[in-house]
Amino acid sequence: MGRILGFAGGLAWIVATYLVIPVLAFENLGPIDAVKRSSSILKARFGTVTRSGLRFGAIFAGLSIAALVVFGLGVVLIAGQTFVVGVPVAVAGFAALIGIAMYAQAAGMYMRTILYRFATERPIPDLGVDVEGAFRSQ
């Protein structure tokens, strides 16, 4: 029961703080009020934020799985005593995993900022794509 409550509490915290950084950056609020504001934005625009987050997550999950497969292939080659090919393949897969994780974090924060601006009906910078169309219900 404790693990379930801990999981539920952790999930609630993640959801409540999803837009805290953009709220802190764009609104003159303290940390506690920023968490409350982030939570209220998510309640008002839950569908838009959820769909966008899932699309974004799916893209980086696919890239991460591909890099993990390359890394696994390298490990299998190393285990089969094919070091000359296996080591570079494993290193390339591992480097790709790190690069994808770093890019996903940076792009995720950018996406949250754009979502925040959309959810609060603030102007969205011209990104060369139809951002509002991407966030609308399909």
URLINBEL-V881989 format. One record per residue. PHI is phi in degrees with one decimal (NA if undefined). NEAR is the number of other C-alpha atoms within 12 Angstrom. Layout:
# URLINBEL-V881989
PHI & NEAR
PHI & NEAR
This chain:
# URLINBEL-V881989
NA & 7
-62.8 & 8
-67.6 & 9
-65.3 & 10
-64.3 & 11
-63.6 & 12
-64.2 & 13
-63.0 & 14
-64.9 & 14
-64.1 & 14
-64.5 & 14
-61.8 & 16
-66.4 & 18
-61.1 & 17
-65.8 & 25
-65.2 & 27
-99.9 & 27
-57.2 & 34
-109.7 & 42
-63.8 & 34
-61.3 & 29
-62.0 & 31
-62.6 & 34
-63.4 & 23
-74.3 & 19
-105.2 & 20
-121.7 & 21
-87.0 & 15
-126.5 & 18
-83.6 & 17
-62.7 & 20
-68.3 & 16
-66.1 & 19
-66.3 & 25
-64.7 & 27
-62.7 & 23
-66.0 & 31
-58.2 & 40
-63.1 & 27
-68.3 & 23
-63.8 & 31
-64.9 & 32
-63.1 & 19
-72.7 & 18
-124.3 & 25
-56.2 & 26
-61.8 & 19
-62.9 & 29
-65.8 & 35
-65.4 & 23
-60.5 & 20
-64.8 & 30
-63.7 & 30
-67.5 & 18
-62.1 & 18
-61.9 & 26
-62.8 & 23
-64.1 & 15
-61.1 & 20
-74.6 & 28
-65.7 & 19
-61.8 & 18
-64.2 & 23
-66.0 & 26
-64.2 & 21
-61.6 & 20
-66.1 & 27
-65.9 & 27
-63.9 & 21
-62.4 & 27
-61.3 & 28
-61.9 & 24
-61.5 & 26
-62.1 & 27
-64.7 & 26
-62.9 & 19
-64.7 & 20
-65.2 & 20
-63.7 & 16
-87.7 & 14
67.4 & 13
-103.0 & 17
-67.2 & 18
-61.4 & 16
-94.1 & 21
-63.6 & 23
-64.0 & 24
-62.6 & 22
-66.0 & 26
-63.8 & 28
-64.2 & 24
-63.8 & 25
-64.2 & 27
-65.7 & 26
-63.4 & 19
-63.8 & 26
-59.4 & 27
-65.6 & 20
-62.3 & 19
-64.5 & 27
-62.6 & 24
-65.6 & 16
-65.8 & 20
-61.5 & 26
-65.1 & 17
-66.3 & 15
-67.1 & 20
-63.8 & 27
-67.4 & 22
-63.5 & 22
-62.2 & 32
-62.3 & 34
-66.1 & 29
-64.3 & 33
-60.6 & 41
-59.7 & 38
-63.9 & 28
-67.1 & 29
-65.4 & 35
-97.8 & 26
56.5 & 14
-91.6 & 15
-62.9 & 16
-103.2 & 23
-59.9 & 16
-71.4 & 10
-102.7 & 12
84.9 & 8
-133.7 & 11
-82.1 & 12
-64.2 & 21
-63.4 & 24
-64.9 & 13
-69.8 & 20
-90.0 & 30
-71.7 & 19
-64.1 & 14
-94.7 & 10
